[in-house]
């Protein structure tokens, strides 16, 4: 694992769940030029909206 990833914490942009590093199973999106991450549960719940490329503000 990269040293940079080992010292960072990733936060879900939807529910606020945090995990150390960058979880492999989380979904990443770029909204308004900013990279946001979504945990497994939020990604599953909003899969159709994510695939439709809707901004998270709409779901």
C-alpha atoms as an extended CHARMM CRD file, in Angstrom:
* protein
*
        59  EXT
         1         1  UNK       CA              0.0000000000        0.0000000000        0.0000000000  PROA      1               0.0000000000
         2         2  UNK       CA              1.1940000000        3.4870000000       -0.8480000000  PROA      2               0.0000000000
         3         3  UNK       CA              2.3450000000        5.6120000000        2.1250000000  PROA      3               0.0000000000
         4         4  UNK       CA              0.0460000000        8.4510000000        1.0630000000  PROA      4               0.0000000000
         5         5  UNK       CA             -3.0570000000        6.2250000000        1.1580000000  PROA      5               0.0000000000
         6         6  UNK       CA             -2.0920000000        4.6920000000        4.5030000000  PROA      6               0.0000000000
         7         7  UNK       CA             -2.1540000000        8.0520000000        6.2960000000  PROA      7               0.0000000000
         8         8  UNK       CA             -5.3710000000        9.4640000000        4.7870000000  PROA      8               0.0000000000
         9         9  UNK       CA             -8.9750000000        8.9450000000        5.7530000000  PROA      9               0.0000000000
        10        10  UNK       CA            -11.7480000000        8.7250000000        3.1700000000  PROA      10              0.0000000000
        11        11  UNK       CA            -15.2150000000       10.0340000000        4.0130000000  PROA      11              0.0000000000
        12        12  UNK       CA            -18.4420000000        9.1100000000        2.2380000000  PROA      12              0.0000000000
        13        13  UNK       CA            -19.9320000000       12.2670000000        0.7150000000  PROA      13              0.0000000000
        14        14  UNK       CA            -23.4580000000       10.9650000000        1.3220000000  PROA      14              0.0000000000
        15        15  UNK       CA            -23.5810000000        9.4600000000        4.8380000000  PROA      15              0.0000000000
        16        16  UNK       CA            -20.2790000000       10.5540000000        6.3880000000  PROA      16              0.0000000000
        17        17  UNK       CA            -18.8810000000        7.0550000000        7.0030000000  PROA      17              0.0000000000
        18        18  UNK       CA            -15.0830000000        7.1480000000        7.2850000000  PROA      18              0.0000000000
        19        19  UNK       CA            -12.4650000000        4.5110000000        6.4880000000  PROA      19              0.0000000000
        20        20  UNK       CA             -8.6600000000        4.6110000000        6.6460000000  PROA      20              0.0000000000
        21        21  UNK       CA             -6.9150000000        4.8700000000        3.2950000000  PROA      21              0.0000000000
        22        22  UNK       CA             -8.8650000000        4.6400000000        0.0630000000  PROA      22              0.0000000000
        23        23  UNK       CA            -11.2560000000        1.6590000000        0.1900000000  PROA      23              0.0000000000
        24        24  UNK       CA            -11.1220000000       -0.3380000000       -3.0370000000  PROA      24              0.0000000000
        25        25  UNK       CA            -14.8620000000       -1.0810000000       -3.0590000000  PROA      25              0.0000000000
        26        26  UNK       CA            -16.0060000000        2.5380000000       -2.7220000000  PROA      26              0.0000000000
        27        27  UNK       CA            -17.2690000000        4.5520000000       -5.7080000000  PROA      27              0.0000000000
        28        28  UNK       CA            -15.5140000000        7.7320000000       -6.7900000000  PROA      28              0.0000000000
        29        29  UNK       CA            -17.1180000000       10.5810000000       -8.7230000000  PROA      29              0.0000000000
        30        30  UNK       CA            -16.0610000000       14.0510000000       -9.8460000000  PROA      30              0.0000000000
        31        31  UNK       CA            -18.6900000000       16.7040000000       -9.1670000000  PROA      31              0.0000000000
        32        32  UNK       CA            -18.0860000000       20.3850000000       -9.8810000000  PROA      32              0.0000000000
        33        33  UNK       CA            -14.3820000000       19.6640000000      -10.2830000000  PROA      33              0.0000000000
        34        34  UNK       CA            -14.1390000000       18.0130000000       -6.8500000000  PROA      34              0.0000000000
        35        35  UNK       CA            -13.5180000000       14.2970000000       -6.2640000000  PROA      35              0.0000000000
        36        36  UNK       CA            -16.1030000000       12.7200000000       -3.9370000000  PROA      36              0.0000000000
        37        37  UNK       CA            -16.3300000000        9.1570000000       -2.6200000000  PROA      37              0.0000000000
        38        38  UNK       CA            -19.3700000000        7.0400000000       -1.7390000000  PROA      38              0.0000000000
        39        39  UNK       CA            -19.3390000000        4.0010000000        0.5650000000  PROA      39              0.0000000000
        40        40  UNK       CA            -20.6230000000        0.5750000000       -0.5000000000  PROA      40              0.0000000000
        41        41  UNK       CA            -24.0710000000        1.0690000000        1.0530000000  PROA      41              0.0000000000
        42        42  UNK       CA            -24.6850000000        4.5080000000       -0.4720000000  PROA      42              0.0000000000
        43        43  UNK       CA            -23.3650000000        3.3920000000       -3.8640000000  PROA      43              0.0000000000
        44        44  UNK       CA            -25.7030000000        0.3730000000       -3.8920000000  PROA      44              0.0000000000
        45        45  UNK       CA            -28.6900000000        2.4440000000       -2.7760000000  PROA      45              0.0000000000
        46        46  UNK       CA            -28.1610000000        5.1110000000       -5.4430000000  PROA      46              0.0000000000
        47        47  UNK       CA            -26.6690000000        3.0010000000       -8.2440000000  PROA      47              0.0000000000
        48        48  UNK       CA            -29.1300000000        4.1230000000      -10.9410000000  PROA      48              0.0000000000
        49        49  UNK       CA            -28.5400000000        7.7930000000      -10.1640000000  PROA      49              0.0000000000
        50        50  UNK       CA            -24.7660000000        7.2970000000      -10.2030000000  PROA      50              0.0000000000
        51        51  UNK       CA            -24.8990000000        5.4570000000      -13.5350000000  PROA      51              0.0000000000
        52        52  UNK       CA            -27.1310000000        8.2200000000      -14.9390000000  PROA      52              0.0000000000
        53        53  UNK       CA            -24.4190000000       10.7010000000      -13.9310000000  PROA      53              0.0000000000
        54        54  UNK       CA            -26.7670000000       12.7740000000      -11.7850000000  PROA      54              0.0000000000
        55        55  UNK       CA            -25.0580000000       15.0430000000       -9.2570000000  PROA      55              0.0000000000
        56        56  UNK       CA            -25.4790000000       13.7140000000       -5.7310000000  PROA      56              0.0000000000
        57        57  UNK       CA            -27.5480000000       16.8000000000       -4.8480000000  PROA      57              0.0000000000
        58        58  UNK       CA            -30.3630000000       15.2950000000       -6.9630000000  PROA      58              0.0000000000
        59        59  UNK       CA            -30.4490000000       11.9820000000       -5.1010000000  PROA      59              0.0000000000
